[in-house]
Amino acid sequence: MYTINSKLLGQVPFPVVPEVEQRRIVAAHAAFERRIGALEGMLGKLRLAEHA
């Protein structure tokens, strides 16, 4: 078993995504969420029409 302390953890490199790229990713995610919501709404209407 290994112990990781803050000094060792501070030496671990990790990528930093520029803020512009973070905003682009968030915007793309939000757009997909809106599309998914719209498709789920359509699916619900189709299910209701199917059983009517």
Secondary structure by P-SEA (a helix, b strand, c coil): cccccaaaaaabbbbbccaaaaaaaaaaaaaaaaaaaaaaaaaaaaaaaaac
